[in-house]
Amino acid sequence: MGRATDLRCSRCAKTFTTREARNGCECGGRLEVVYDLKTIRETWRKEDLKSAHGDMWRYAPVLPSSVEEAVTLVEGWTPLVRARGLERELGAQEIWLKDESRNPAGSMEARRFSAITSSAKGLGVRKLSMASDGSAASALAAYAAAAELEARIYMPRHAPQSVFIECKALGANVRLVDGGMDDCARLAGETREDSMEVEALDAFGREGAKTLVYEVAEQFGWQVPDAIVHSGDERDAMAFEKAWKELEELNWIGAGRPRTVAAQPGSVQNEEALDQALLMARCDGIFPTLETGACVAAARGMLRDGKAKPENRIVIVNAGAGLKQIEKYATRYSRQGASEQDKLGGLITPR
């Protein structure tokens, strides 16, 4: 399946074929897709990208599925937008926004689930299960529909209405659980013979996520930025680190990697994250997630504390569309007490 030579356990270094990897390694270590980069370096060159697909599958030689096997909704190759408004506000000379809200299902998760569903189909899996109440749920629902797979999504009963509706509209089998995410994860893990939990395919998902780094490098003419601020978790950090390592081994970039910072609303006050997200929206015309607001706050702190210099090239990853978190933004824009004209959208109606 694809161009992966095998999968390797990060803890004990045991190798697996793709099919053997279904149950993971008995030692509990994370699996990682590995490639014969020496051979790839001899047959794949930067110049080949000039005629490549305008999506993440332009990097198929370092993805676990081939272009022909790919389940795709044309994800990736998202724009880098110069954030001149944020530059003025933060006192920086060069800030760029990697706008992942342009992806299918409105988030960076599209990369992950394009790779996951492609690999799942290759394994003969028919049903995928997952616990989520956010962008990952929406992406699984979208890509399962495209792959003609069944998506079983478990989310708490208090999950955002926007996520619930999107998943249902995309044909997912959504179960609302009276409990928290731990309860949802337990139910998602109760898979049957023809199904698989998404977590078991995480090694392939990280391969999709890493393409963001390939794109940033290519969009900057294979020059490495000074810093990247993103809102991902440990899984995304691993994916990005793997991408930089591969690019070095391919001899596509020089020595040195960017300072990479992960920021979440929990790492700053939620109200501050909301403030910074709204600042970005007003300054540069992109309606981001609150997680991106945390990234803006982190970039501000880096510049204030001297961890980044004003002349540095800083990339902020906007992981998704703010519309996915409309309930959170609604706390700032209450419509209570609106006039009759406001309720009618400002239309003049006949009397």
N, C-alpha and C positions, 0 to 999 in steps of 0.2 A: 504494500500500500504506500504510494507516494515515494519520496526520496529519502525517508529516514532509514538509516542503517539499522538502528535498534533503539531501545530505551534503556536508560541506565539509572540505577538507584543512587540517589545523592548521598546516601548513608553508607551502604555496603559495597557499592560499585557493581553489583550484580546486573547483568544485562538481560533483556527480555525482547522477544519479538512483539509486534503490535498486539497480536491476539493473546499472547501470554500475559500481557500487561493489564488485562481486564480486571483482575483481582488484586492488582498492586503487589508490592514486595512484602514478604512476611516480616521483614524487620521494621516495617512502618515508615521507611524513608520515602521521600518524594521521588517520583520518577521524572526523568528529563529526557527529551528527545535529542538524540545526537546524530550528527551528519558526518560524512566523509568530506570535510571541508577542503582537504588537499585536492581531491578530485574535482570538487565543485569549482575551486579556484582556477583550475586549468580549463574549464569548459564554460564558465559563466563570468561575464565581464560587465563593468558598468555600462559600457556602450550598448549592451543588449537591452537595457531598460528604455532606450529611446523608442523602441517599437513594442514595448510590453503593455500589458493590460493597465488601464487607468484605475486600478483598485489594489487592494493588498496582495492579490494573487500575482502581481508583477514580481513578487519575491518567491515564487513557487519553488525554486531549487532549494530554499531553506525553510520549506514548510512541509508538514508530514503528509499532505495529500497533493496530488497533481492538479493542474488546472482542470483537466477533464473530470476529476472526481469531486471538484469543489462544489459545495452548496453556497451559492453566493447571491446576495442582493445588491451587489456593487458597493461593498464596504471598503473603507480605507481611502487612501490618497486624499485626505481631508486637507483643507487649506491652512497655511500659516498666514495669519492676519497681523499686520503691524498695529500695535496698540498704542497709538500716539497719545490718546487721552490718558491712559494709565502712565505712560512715560512722564507726562507733565505732573500728574498727581503724585507719583512715587519718586520723582527726581532722578529718573533713569534715562539713558540715551537710546537704549534699544530693547524693547520688550515685544515679544511675539506671542500670539495666542494660537495654539494648535487646536482648531475648533472641531472637536469630535461630535458635536451636536449635529453635524451634517451627515452622520452615518445613518443607515437604516435603523429603525427603532430608536433613533435619536440619541445614541450614546456610544461610547467606546466599546461597550460590551458586544457590539456587532462583530468586531474583529474576533473576539474570543469564541463566540457561538458559531460563526462561519466555520472556524477550524474544528470545533467540537462536533457539530452535526456532520461535517464532511467525514471525520474519522468514525463517528458512530455508524454511518451508513456503510462504510467499508468493513466494519465489524459485524454487520448484520443486525445491529440493534434496531428495534422498532419503536421503543418507548424510552423517553428520558424523563427522569424525575429530579426535582430540585426544591429546596426551601429558599424562598426569596420574596421580598416585598418591595423591590426596587427595579432598577434598570436591567439587572440580569434576568429578572422574570420576563420583562417585555422582550428582550432579545431572544431568550429561549423560545418564547411563543412564536415570534416571527420566523426564526430559522427552522424550527420544527415544522411549521406550516410549509415553508419552501422546500424542505427535505421530505415531506410527506411522512413525518414521524409524529407520534403522539407526545405531547408535552404534558406532564403531570406536575403542577406547581402547587406547593403548599405555602400559604401565607397566613399570618395572624389575622383574626377577624377585623382588627383595627387598622389593617394595611391601607395605604392611600387609595382613595377611590379611583384616581386616574390610572394607577397601575393595574388595579383589579379589572377595570373596564377594558383597558388596552389588551390585556392577556385574554380575556373572554372574547373580545372581538376578533382576535387572531386565532381563535379556535382551540385554545389551551383548555385542558381539564384542570380547573382551579378549585382547590379545596381550602375553605376558610377554616382556620383552626382556633379553637378556644384555648389560647395559650400563647407562649412566646416563640421566638425563633428556634430555641432548643427543641421544643415540641414538634415544630415543623420539620426540622432536620431529622428527627427520629423517624417520623412518618415517611419522609422522602427516602430514607435509607432502607426501608422495607421493600426492596425491589424484587421482582419476579424474574423468571428465566429469560423472558424476551425483553426485559427492560434493564436500564442501567442508571445509576445516579450520576448526575453531571460531575460531581466531585471526583469520580473515578477516571474521568477523562481530562482532568485538570492539566496534565502535561501537554495535551494538545491545545487546550485553551490558551496556555501561556505562549505557545508558538504564534497564535494569532495576535495576541497582545503585543508581542515584541516588534511587530511590523511598524508600530508607531515610531519607534526609534529609527528603523531603516528609512522611513519617510522623512523624518526630521533631518537626518544626515544628508539624504539625497536633495532635499529642498534647499539646503544651505550649501549645495555644491560640494558635499562631502567634507565640509568644515564642521568641527564639533562646537556646539554652543558652549558658553561658559557655565550655564546652569539650566536645569529643567526642574520645574516645580509641578508636581502632579498630586492627585488625590487618591491614588491607588493604595492597595494594601501590600503585604509582603509578597503575595503572588505576582503582582505587577512589577514590584521592584526586582524580583528574580528574573522576570521576562525581559525587562529593560537592560539589566546587567548582562544577560546572555546575548542580547542583540549587539551591544558594544563589543563584547568579546569576539563574536563571530565576525563583525566588521573589521576588527583588527586582524584576525586570522586570514580574512579574505584580502587583506592589504588594501582595503577601500578607504580607510581613514588613517591618519597618522597616530602617533602616540598621544595619550592623554584622553581622559573622559570628562564629561561635564560633572559639576557638583549636582547631585540629584537629591531633591528634598521631597518627602511625602507629607502632605498636610491633609487633615480631616477637620470637619467642624468641631469635633470633640477636642482637637488640639488648641483651638481658640474658643472664645465664647461664641455660642450660636448666634447671638445678636450681632457680634462683630463680623462673623462670616456673612450674615445677611447684609450688613452694611456694605461690605466690600464687594459682594456680588452685585448689589444695586449700583454701586459706584462704577463698576465695570460696564454694566448695561448702559448707564447714562453716558459714559465717556466714549465707548467704542462700538455701541450698537449691537452687542451680542448678549442675549439673555441667558445667563449661565446657571449652573446648579449651585447650591450653597457650598458644595465641596470646592468649587472653583473660587468662591469667595474666600474660603480658607486658604487657598493657594495664593490669592492676591495679598492677603494678610501676611502670609509667610514670606513672600517676596519683599514686601514692605519692611518686615523685620530684618531680613538678610541685608538689605541696603542700609538700614538704620544702624545695625550692629557691625557693619564692616565685613560681613561674610560674603558680600557681593559688592563690587565696585560700580559706580554709576555708568562707567563706560562698558561694562560687561554686556554680552548678549544673553538675555534671559528668555526662556521659553516657559510659558504657563499653559498647562494642558487644561482645556475646558472639556471635562469628561462627558458632558451631556447637556441636553436642553433644559432650561429652567422651567418650561411648561410641565415637565414631569414632577415638579415639586410645587405645583401651583398652590396647594393648601398652605404651605409654609410662607409663601410670598403674600398670601391673602391676609396674614396677620398685620401687614403694613398698609393694606389698602381695603379697609372695610367699606362695604356699601350700605351699611345700616343707616337708616334715616335719610335715604336718598329721596329726592323729589319725584313726583309723578313723571316729570319729563325725563329724569335720569333713568327711571325704571323702563321707560319706553325707548331707551337708547337715543333720546334727543330728537325723535321724530315728531313732526307736527301732524296730529291726527284730526280727522274731521269730527266736528261736534254735531 
